[in-house]
Amino acid sequence: MSQTATVAAAPGAGAGPISTEHFDVLIVGAGISGIGGAYHLSTQCPDKTFVVLEGLESFGGTWLMHKYPGIRSDSDLYTFGYRFKPWTGAPIATADEIRKYMGEVIEDNDLDRHIRYGHRITNATWSSAINTWTIDAIRTDTNEHVRFTTNFLWMCQGYYRHSQGYTPDWPGLDRYQGRIVHPQTWPDDLDLAGKQVIVIGSGATAATLVPAIAGDCAHVTVLQRSPTYFWTGRNANELADTLRELDINEEWIHEIVRRKVLHDQQVITQLSFDEPELVKHELIEGVRSFLGPDYDVEKHFTPQYRPWRQRLAFVPDGDLFQGIKSGKASMVTDEIESFTEHGILLKSGEELSADVIITATGFNLSVLGDIEFTIDDKPLVFNDTITYRGMMFTGVPNMAWVFGYFRASWTLRADLIGDFVCRLLSHMAELGASRVTPTLRASDAQLPVLAWMDPENFNPGYLMRGMHLLPQRLDAPEWQHSQDYWVEKDSLPAADLDDGCLTYE
Ligand SMILES: Cc1cc2nc3c(=O)[nH]c(=O)nc-3n(C[C@H](O)[C@H](O)[C@H](O)COP(=O)(O)OP(=O)(O)OC[C@H]3O[C@@H](n4cnc5c(N)ncnc54)[C@H](O)[C@@H]3O)c2cc1C
């Protein structure tokens, strides 16, 4: 049970006392990471009280908010699903299927009683005098200001701003007479039947959206500045199907298929570094096999970058390419000169006209859920910190952050961090410590400070645009997010909690 107290109003909070509840741990967000965190806490630290605060009206995060046609995962659910809950459907899943799976985790583990929906957190304030975080939130139903205190803050708020996607400020945007829509804020009343549509962008979102709308629209033009890598295959897992035929139980199937998927991904990732031209050739030939020898695959589907420098978009059953082959969709590789009254003028001089323009141009990075952080009366400048293993930060006590993988499924890391946080909390209890703060050792302080991510390694637009908001790293395993599941699956569980990187008080 939480403890409840009534305290004086916070500065700027309006008149009247605010009721404050205290929990040992407070999780921000009820997406796949936050629900995973709640599961790990309830199973590995059953004596800890905890609450999950979620700004939206329900669980799911990404899979609740995104409502564009065709929304689905681009990772297989054997690895995007949790380690502890077998996935029994097709590998690529719709948002509804992912939410159903998460709903079962909540129900099976009685997590609902720990979650408060409609609580948008605005401020997080750390006090070293009492080793406590004070969390201020607004209830979205009543606009009421509510306050919580907690010993440990577990940030599972995702990495992008949910309220608004990223749309570049193209010249002439305001001249365009048609409708502009961002997939992240898909309107309920959008009817695309018989419409000429342009989709700007060719990442995973466009690859999902285009086949889903192409049948309805008069025509869809995908306008990309530069090509993206795609890989295709059936939305089925042969090994899982065979094991099911043999009547193997689902727990085993989940574990065996996860291992196989991860093994194959490791081979491909390594090959992308060792033999990028070979991987590039294979990926491009995969696209050509759908579009035929006469299609200009060089122009529209041959990226300049090495495979895996940006996330590979999976196209189940080649549905995007089938749309192109049938003539319902087409690709244009060019740059935008300006928007016009009826569409888009390209740098080549060609003009595209459209009734609706969909800007599948990505996210705005939001590193801390747009929460204002203060540490002992000083605003936290996240970029001034150095990350401890991509999940804690120098000078930021009692806080962990879930930032998953890009090349492998996000949830693999959410599970690893879940184990780590529970181990850390137990270790603190053993030590009788109330505070843990990542702190550079004398030897670490000699190392050069680097940006969060090496752009040579991985460089999607939202990370490049937001690098100045992210913490920094050192060139040492303890002080970076390696983005390498195959290393971290062993190194995180084995990380020595007493190697001097974490200071306990
Ligand atoms: C369309 C799309 C498809 C994707 N597909 C894949 C995929 O196939 N595989 C993969 O690995 N990754 C994928 N990703 C990345 C994906 O975002 C993550 O994998 C994963 O869903 C993130 O889960 P999360 O719980 O960490 O964050 P989110 O899903 O973003 O959830 C965070 C939650 O925190 C809440 N929150 C944030 N700030 C506050 C606040 N201040 N107060 C209260 N609540 C707050 C939000 O409302 C939200 O519910 C995809 C992303 C998108 C957008």
The ligand as an SDF file (V2000), in Angstrom:
LIG
                    3D

 53 58  0  0  0  0  0  0  0  0999 V2000
    4.7810    3.4240  -35.5160 C   0  0  0  0  0  0  0  0  0  0  0  0
    5.8970    2.8430  -34.7140 C   0  0  0  0  0  0  0  0  0  0  0  0
    6.2470    1.5080  -34.8850 C   0  0  0  0  0  0  0  0  0  0  0  0
    7.2810    0.9680  -34.1310 C   0  0  0  0  0  0  0  0  0  0  0  0
    7.5960   -0.3410  -34.3160 N   0  0  0  0  0  0  0  0  0  0  0  0
    8.5830   -0.8840  -33.5930 C   0  0  0  0  0  0  0  0  0  0  0  0
    8.9210   -2.2550  -33.7420 C   0  0  0  0  0  0  0  0  0  0  0  0
    8.3330   -2.9820  -34.5250 O   0  0  0  0  0  0  0  0  0  0  0  0
    9.9390   -2.7430  -33.0050 N   0  0  0  0  0  0  0  0  0  0  0  0
   10.6370   -1.9790  -32.1260 C   0  0  0  0  0  0  0  0  0  0  0  0
   11.5450   -2.4750  -31.4710 O   0  0  0  0  0  0  0  0  0  0  0  0
   10.3200   -0.6770  -31.9410 N   0  0  0  0  0  0  0  0  0  0  0  0
    9.3230   -0.1150  -32.6500 C   0  0  0  0  0  0  0  0  0  0  0  0
    9.0150    1.2060  -32.4770 N   0  0  0  0  0  0  0  0  0  0  0  0
    9.6950    1.9750  -31.4560 C   0  0  0  0  0  0  0  0  0  0  0  0
    8.6970    1.9730  -30.2650 C   0  0  0  0  0  0  0  0  0  0  0  0
    8.3500    3.2490  -29.9220 O   0  0  0  0  0  0  0  0  0  0  0  0
    9.2290    1.1980  -29.1270 C   0  0  0  0  0  0  0  0  0  0  0  0
    9.6720   -0.0260  -29.5160 O   0  0  0  0  0  0  0  0  0  0  0  0
    8.2590    0.9450  -27.9820 C   0  0  0  0  0  0  0  0  0  0  0  0
    6.9120    0.7900  -28.3230 O   0  0  0  0  0  0  0  0  0  0  0  0
    8.4520    2.0450  -27.0390 C   0  0  0  0  0  0  0  0  0  0  0  0
    7.7840    1.6630  -25.8720 O   0  0  0  0  0  0  0  0  0  0  0  0
    7.9030    2.5590  -24.5890 P   0  0  0  0  0  0  0  0  0  0  0  0
    6.9790    1.9770  -23.5950 O   0  0  0  0  0  0  0  0  0  0  0  0
    9.3430    2.6780  -24.2030 O   0  0  0  0  0  0  0  0  0  0  0  0
    7.4530    4.0050  -25.0700 O   0  0  0  0  0  0  0  0  0  0  0  0
    6.0570    4.5000  -25.6450 P   0  0  0  0  0  0  0  0  0  0  0  0
    5.3640    3.4510  -26.4070 O   0  0  0  0  0  0  0  0  0  0  0  0
    6.3770    5.7760  -26.3340 O   0  0  0  0  0  0  0  0  0  0  0  0
    5.2070    4.7620  -24.3430 O   0  0  0  0  0  0  0  0  0  0  0  0
    5.5580    5.7560  -23.4330 C   0  0  0  0  0  0  0  0  0  0  0  0
    4.3590    6.0990  -22.5910 C   0  0  0  0  0  0  0  0  0  0  0  0
    4.7580    7.0750  -21.6440 O   0  0  0  0  0  0  0  0  0  0  0  0
    3.7600    8.0460  -21.5550 C   0  0  0  0  0  0  0  0  0  0  0  0
    4.3470    9.3230  -21.1400 N   0  0  0  0  0  0  0  0  0  0  0  0
    5.3270   10.0190  -21.7670 C   0  0  0  0  0  0  0  0  0  0  0  0
    5.5800   11.1700  -21.1210 N   0  0  0  0  0  0  0  0  0  0  0  0
    4.7300   11.1960  -20.0710 C   0  0  0  0  0  0  0  0  0  0  0  0
    4.4850   12.1450  -19.0430 C   0  0  0  0  0  0  0  0  0  0  0  0
    5.1670   13.3080  -18.9730 N   0  0  0  0  0  0  0  0  0  0  0  0
    3.5370   11.8650  -18.1120 N   0  0  0  0  0  0  0  0  0  0  0  0
    2.8380   10.6900  -18.1750 C   0  0  0  0  0  0  0  0  0  0  0  0
    3.0050    9.7790  -19.1340 N   0  0  0  0  0  0  0  0  0  0  0  0
    3.9590   10.0190  -20.0780 C   0  0  0  0  0  0  0  0  0  0  0  0
    3.1820    8.1330  -22.9380 C   0  0  0  0  0  0  0  0  0  0  0  0
    1.8640    8.6560  -22.9180 O   0  0  0  0  0  0  0  0  0  0  0  0
    3.2380    6.6860  -23.4010 C   0  0  0  0  0  0  0  0  0  0  0  0
    2.0570    5.9910  -23.1450 O   0  0  0  0  0  0  0  0  0  0  0  0
    7.9910    1.7710  -33.2030 C   0  0  0  0  0  0  0  0  0  0  0  0
    7.6340    3.1010  -33.0560 C   0  0  0  0  0  0  0  0  0  0  0  0
    6.5950    3.6390  -33.7980 C   0  0  0  0  0  0  0  0  0  0  0  0
    6.2330    5.0670  -33.5910 C   0  0  0  0  0  0  0  0  0  0  0  0
  1  2  1  0
  2  3  1  0
  2 52  2  0
  3  4  2  0
  4  5  1  0
  4 50  1  0
  5  6  2  0
  6  7  1  0
  6 13  1  0
  7  8  2  0
  7  9  1  0
  9 10  1  0
 10 11  2  0
 10 12  1  0
 12 13  2  0
 13 14  1  0
 14 15  1  0
 14 50  1  0
 15 16  1  0
 16 17  1  0
 16 18  1  0
 18 19  1  0
 18 20  1  0
 20 21  1  0
 20 22  1  0
 22 23  1  0
 23 24  1  0
 24 25  2  0
 24 26  1  0
 24 27  1  0
 27 28  1  0
 28 29  2  0
 28 30  1  0
 28 31  1  0
 31 32  1  0
 32 33  1  0
 33 34  1  0
 33 48  1  0
 34 35  1  0
 35 36  1  0
 35 46  1  0
 36 37  1  0
 36 45  1  0
 37 38  2  0
 38 39  1  0
 39 40  1  0
 39 45  2  0
 40 41  1  0
 40 42  2  0
 42 43  1  0
 43 44  2  0
 44 45  1  0
 46 47  1  0
 46 48  1  0
 48 49  1  0
 50 51  2  0
 51 52  1  0
 52 53  1  0
M  END
$$$$
